[in-house]
Amino acid sequence: MKYSADKSLSFQQAVELMFEKLGNDKIMALASSVNDYVMVRNVSCLFYDGKVWFKTDKNFRKTQHLYQNPRVALCWSGVQIEGIAENKGLVVEEPGRKFETLYKKFLWGSYNKYSHEDTEILIEVTPKFVEIWDTSEDNYAYQIFLDFDKQTVEVKQYDQQ
């Protein structure tokens, strides 16, 4: 789905557009901050159940950041997601093991290299605010802002037609 100047966009349509842009998996930049010390690093993300999911080693610096401040931002190609990260425990202990199944399917290389069952934890990011930059089907630049708490969407045209 592409947005166009002559169309309105509901909150649900904007959420669908966001997940359509992200697809099944992406390598996203993850930003976190503790005591004004900001870190950015890449994480392999999956998207399901309206959330962003990634795994990480429970001993990494980024994980220690998440324990101290769960507010994060993730970015990939014009999609920025601000949200709350939650440790869901060991990847292998997820009920139904959905993440593990999808990770094997879409990110096999990473799964094969970095699967340490005793230290890999699952992180769920619940979106709170999203900004999407794109170009419409009628070729103008725009931004879409999604506020998940208020369930609102705002579209701003960046350039003139």
N, C-alpha and C positions, 0 to 999 in steps of 0.2 A: 504494500500500500504506500502510495506517495501522497503527501499533502499537497493541496492546491489552494490558491488564493480564493477561489470561489466556493470552497467547502468549509463546513464547520467541523469541529473535531471534539468528540466527547472525551471525557477522562478515560473511559475504557478503551476507546479507539487509540488514544495516545499511548496507553500502556501496551496495547497490542503492537503498535508501531515500534515502540522501544524494543520489545522482545523479538520482533521480526528482524530488526536491524542487528541485534546481537546474535541471533541464530541459536545453535545448540551450545557452542563453546567459543571462547575468545581468550587470548592472552591480554589481560587488562593491567594497567598501572594502578596499584593500590597505594593510596596515601594515608598515613596515620600521623598522629602527633601526640607527644607526651611532654608536658612542661616546656612548651614552645620549641621542642626538638622535632622537626618534621622529617619523615622518611618516605621515600617512594621506591617501590620495587614492583616487578611483574609477578602476576599470579595467573595460573591456569584456571579459568572460571567455567562453570556450567550454569545453565539457567533453567529452572523448573520450579513449579509451585509458586510462581510470582516472586521468587527470590534469586539472589546470586549466591553461588556456592563455590568454595575452593577448599583445598586441603593444604595443610602446612605442618611442618614439624613443630611439636609443642615446645621445643627448646630454642627455636630461632628468635632473633631479636624482634622481628616483626610481630611474632606471637606475643612476646612480652609486652610490646606496645599495645596490642589489642586487649590484653588483660587489664591494663591500666586505663585505657581510654578506648571504648568500643566505637566511637564515632569515626567513620572512615569515608573516603571518597575513592571511587573506581572510575577509570576513564579508558575509552577505546573509541577512536575515530569519530569524534563528534558526539559521543554519548557519555555524559558524566552522571554518575549515580552517587548521591550522598546518602549514607545510611548508617545503620547500627549493626555491628558485627557481633555474632554470638557463637561461642564455642559449643558445638553440639556433641563433643566427646570424640572418641576414636572413630575413624572412618569405618572400620570393620564392625563397629557396634551399632551403626545406624539401622533402625528398624527397616526391613525390606531391602537394605543395601542399594538403594536407588543411585546414590552418588557413585559408588564403586562400579556399578553396571554401566552407567553412562560415561564415566571416566575411561573405562576400558574401551568403550566403543568409539568415543570421539578424540581421546587424548592418549592413545595407546603408548606412544613413545615416552611420554612423561610418566604414565602409570607404571610402565615396565622399569624405568630408571629409578623412580623416587617413591616406591611403595615400601614403607617400613611400618608394618602393622602395629608395632608397639609404641610408635611415637607420632604417627600421622593423625592429626585431628581434623575434623570437619568444621569449617566456618560457614555460617549462614549469614548473609547480609540482607537485611530488610530495607528496601528503598524507602527513603523519606522525602527526598527532593531529587528530581532528575531534570537535566537540561540536555536537549538534543539540538544540534546544529545540522542543517541539511539544505538541499536545494530542491525546490518543488518541481512537479512535473511540467509546470509552465516556466521553469528556469529562473526562479528568484530565490535568494537566500533567506532563511527564516530560522527562528529558534522556537522550540516548544518547551515550556516549563510545566512540569507535573509536580503538584504538591500532594503527596500520598496521605498526609494527615487530614487535609481539607478535601481531598478527592476532587481537586480542581486542575484544569489545564488552561494555559494561556499561550497563545501563538503570537509571536512578534515578527513582523517582516523586518529584515535587516536592510535590504536595499529596495529601491523603487523599481516597479515594472517598466 
